[in-house]
Amino acid sequence: MSEESIIVVGGGIAGLTGAALLAKEGFSVTLLEAHTQLGGCAGTFQRGSYTFDVGATQVAGLEKGGIHHRLFNYLGIPIPDAKILDPGCSVVLGDGSGPINLWHDPLKWKQERQEQFPGSEIFWSLCSKIHESNWAFVDRDPILPVRNFWDISQLIKAIRPSNFLTGVFSKLTISDLLKITGCHKDRRLQKFLDLQLKLYSQESACRTAALYGATVLQMAQSPRGLWHLHGSMQILSDSLRNSFLRDGGRLLIGHRVTKIVKEKNVNTFSIDVIDRKNNFITLNASDIVFSLPPQTLLDLIPIDGGLSLTYRERINNLPKPSGALVFYGALCRSDLPVNCPSHIQIFDDNFGSLFISISIENDKRAPVGMATLIASMFVDVDQWSTLDSQSYKSKKNIIAKKILNIINNQFDLSETSWAHKELSTPRSFERWTGRPGGIVGGLGQHPSQFGPFGLSSRTPLKGLWLCGDSIYPGEGTAGVSQSAMMVVRQLMECKGRYLNIPVFN
Ligand SMILES: Cc1cc2nc3c(=O)[nH]c(=O)nc-3n(C[C@H](O)[C@H](O)[C@H](O)COP(=O)(O)OP(=O)(O)OC[C@H]3O[C@@H](n4cnc5c(N)ncnc54)[C@H](O)[C@@H]3O)c2cc1C
């Protein structure tokens, strides 16, 4: 490999997006993926005639001007076939009241929330103002957090007067916005916000940054929206892989990175890799785009490998992300309620939030007349990491039964309704994605961690770049694609080139 080669570590959506963009720009790029399949947390697996999405089930950013749409257009690959979700989600608070439907039409959603949370319009109006200002800012491709003059210049270019106004909320939480607008006594609204925010920011309303929360709370509405991909989530990775290979990228799947060293006195990295047949290979590169959780750097880079102790400590002290428990089931569609929404969030006393995704007839995830049902929840990874194999098995059985109980109760199903059922735990996610302990979803979006206060894509090792769900703007396939685009722009600027990807609004 030439010393000017770039290595991308990890073939999830972040790594694939970065690799596809760099290959399109004519760089010599090698993508290293440990698993034999691409996609990571947005991958899929097969069980007989059923296709299950491993983690991500909904996609944001497929609308015109959205980040996936924008990048796919730029890469010259077809926009995946997808259906807008309307409602984006149906939220069941478990207090005997009817579901809260997140309609795609903003007016219909306004009517819904006015009925569900009377007197709260002032809170929603404030969120809308923040949301509009934020999206316009994001579309102008700011760099966050800033680390040098070029980053600052990109940030300044993205800022408009409205961002200064919303900037005053940067240290506040969603609960603070509730207080400011006098809506903090509405317990139902609080519960709804806690549920939704846990899903998108891993934090409750009192810990989610106001600027982040106000944006994600309105992701389901036009002109944005949440989408259901036809086929499976794998279509996103397949499309990006095709673009990468078309542009001459070198894809090494089943290749796990085990060590990264910046060679002294030369400006190159050497990267140790082990393949599925246990062959050891060493590759060289001028730059590394690293899409794994930053916590993995501590093991991959030797203690004397150039990351300062302060930086190592910063990574070590990052708040621990959650893990996930995911139930994958299949059943007869006729056993589900008529007009059952495809995405439902249920409050449960035990687990907090249970997020359910049901396949849509003819979406290729299940044979005609059948449906897949995936239910996920966040969990503390420490509860699973130290168990011996017997305790692990028994805990897994107990939890699987509890989850099944909730789903059976919700949809009036019985044990015999299920044609397939299995549960994945943080250990399964660790095996599948190589994420330490099975942590998923990046860093919680607390005011101390989000946007300008988060972890930078630049590292103390020149040429080592971070992207993925721990980097701005955060988790989700749309978020990690944005982070990959940001890193590619920064990397190219270092090589004297400017990348401009048009937004088609
Ligand atoms: C249960 C669950 C539900 C979710 N639901 C949604 C949703 O509905 N919508 C949404 O947008 N997002 C959702 N997300 C979040 C979304 O899936 C992630 O934020 C996103 O897919 C992360 O992409 P990534 O590329 O940053 O990381 P990953 O997907 O983790 O990719 C990292 C890749 O690196 C590879 N790798 C790991 N170690 C090594 C190594 N040493 N060498 C080489 N390769 C390595 C892994 O195999 C993996 O392919 C969900 C996540 C989970 C867990």
The ligand as an ORCA input file, in Angstrom:
! r2SCAN-3c Opt
* xyz 0 1
  C     -31.184     -1.624     19.396
  C     -30.831     -0.431     18.558
  C     -31.823      0.257     17.895
  C     -31.501      1.353     17.092
  N     -32.493      1.965     16.386
  C     -32.157      2.937     15.508
  C     -33.127      3.435     14.600
  O     -34.279      2.994     14.570
  N     -32.734      4.410     13.719
  C     -31.441      4.859     13.676
  O     -31.125      5.722     12.850
  N     -30.508      4.385     14.525
  C     -30.825      3.430     15.419
  N     -29.871      2.905     16.222
  C     -28.521      3.510     16.225
  C     -27.727      3.164     14.977
  O     -27.885      1.809     14.666
  C     -26.263      3.473     15.235
  O     -26.105      4.765     15.778
  C     -25.433      3.402     13.963
  O     -25.810      2.308     13.157
  C     -23.963      3.277     14.386
  O     -23.171      3.191     13.230
  P     -21.588      3.228     13.353
  O     -21.055      3.024     12.002
  O     -21.169      4.444     14.100
  O     -21.177      2.013     14.320
  P     -21.419      0.451     14.171
  O     -22.697      0.172     13.515
  O     -21.177     -0.149     15.521
  O     -20.267     -0.012     13.188
  C     -18.960     -0.279     13.618
  C     -18.410     -1.389     12.734
  O     -17.053     -1.626     13.110
  C     -16.793     -3.021     13.101
  N     -15.674     -3.291     14.021
  C     -15.722     -3.322     15.369
  N     -14.489     -3.566     15.871
  C     -13.656     -3.656     14.802
  C     -12.253     -3.856     14.671
  N     -11.453     -4.013     15.725
  N     -11.724     -3.896     13.411
  C     -12.511     -3.716     12.313
  N     -13.856     -3.516     12.401
  C     -14.409     -3.479     13.622
  C     -18.099     -3.635     13.573
  O     -18.196     -4.983     13.188
  C     -19.135     -2.720     12.900
  O     -19.501     -3.203     11.633
  C     -30.159      1.790     17.006
  C     -29.148      1.100     17.678
  C     -29.470     -0.008     18.435
  C     -28.361     -0.771     19.101
*
